[in-house]
Amino acid sequence: MQLNLFELQKSYKDNTEDLHECRTCKELLPVTSYQVRSDRSNYRAKDCLKCTAKETKIKEDIRRNAPPRPDKCDCCGKEMKYENFYLDHCHDTKVFRGWLCNTCNSGIGILGDTVESLETALMYLRKHYDN
């Protein structure tokens, strides 16, 4: 009986090992439903191919309707080369917000992409620099 239970557990583990949950749609899908990342050959994207295609179309639509790229970052005002701008958009509403340099785009994203998270970071800095 114990051997059968062990075999059953092993079989279940073998069947679920190749399934991953998509970060966007939350579906449990086979590993083949995820693109292999070009920067790491043994690492797959966190979003399934279907969700990645939807996001690509959304970004293309936003880019098509966005104003021309400016000479300066819309956030910090730093002058940038044309190819160094990133299209910033709200991930919930899919609305264009501006053209950002890599530093501003990364910083806003790393801090959670919300007003609340940026205000928390600002309060932290003020606590340490406004004496």
N, C-alpha and C positions, 0 to 999 in steps of 0.2 A: 504494500500500500504506500509506504513512504517513497519508494522508487517511482511509482506512478505520479505522486504529487510533485516530486522533484522534476520529472520529465514535463509535467504540465506547466510548472512555473518556468522552466527553461524554454519551452515552446512559446509561452506567452511573451517572455522577454525577447526572444528572437524575433517575434512578429512586430513588436512595438519599437524595437531599437532603430528601425529605419524610418520611423514616423517623427515628424516635428510639428510643433504648433506655430502657425503663421502669426507674426506679431500684429498684423493688421486685422485679418478676418477671424483669427483664433481657431481656424480649422486645423485638425490634425491630419497632415498630409504626408505622403511618401517623400523621402529625401530627394527623389528625382523631380519633385515639384518646385525645387528651389535652385536658383542659379548659383554656380560655383563662382566665388569671388575671384576676380582676376589678380588681386594682390596677394591672395593666399590660396594655393591650389587645393588645400584640404579643408577649406572653410566655405560654408554655403551662406547665402544671404538669409536674413531673418524674415523677410517677406516672401510669400510664394510668388510664382511667376505671374499668376492672374492679378494679384494685388500690385505687383511691380509694374505691370503693363497699364493698369488703371492710373497709378501715380504718375507714370511717364506721360500719359495723355493729358492729365490734369495740368502738369507743369508745362506741357507744350501749349495748351489753351491759354494759360496765364501769361506765358512768354509772348504769345502772339498778340495779346491784348494790352500788354504792358507798354508804358511810355518808353521812348528811346533811352538808352543808357546815358547817364550824365558823365561829366568829367571827374566828379567827386563822389565819395561814398555818401549816401543819404543819411547815414547815422553819425559818423565822426567827421565828415568833411574832408578826409584825406584824399588827395589827388591819386588816381589810380589809372593804370593802363586799361584799355577796353576789355581785354580778356580776363582781367582779374576781378571783375564784378560778379556777384552772385544774386540771383533773383530771390528776394525774400518774399514769402507769402505766409499767410495764416494757414496752418495745417488743418484747422477745423472748418473755417469758412471758405478756404481755397481762394482768398482775395489777395491780390498783389499788395505788398506794403512798400517796397522800395528796392533799390539796387545797393548792395552792401559789399564792402571789402571782405576778404576772407576772415580777418580778425574779428570784425563786428558780427558777421554771420555766424562764425563758430562760437563766439562768446555768448551771444543771445541763445543759440541752440543748446550749448552746454549748461547754461543757467536755467533751462527748462522752457524757454520760449513763452514765458508768461510775464505779465506786468508784476504780479505778486513776487515771483522769484527774483526779478531784477530789483524790486524795492527792498527785498530782504538783503540782497547783496549790498545795496546802497546804504542801508541802515548799518550793516556791519562795518563798512568803510568809514562812515561818519562817526561811529562809536570810537574808532581807533585814530581818526585824524582830526576830529573837531573837538579839541580840548579847550 
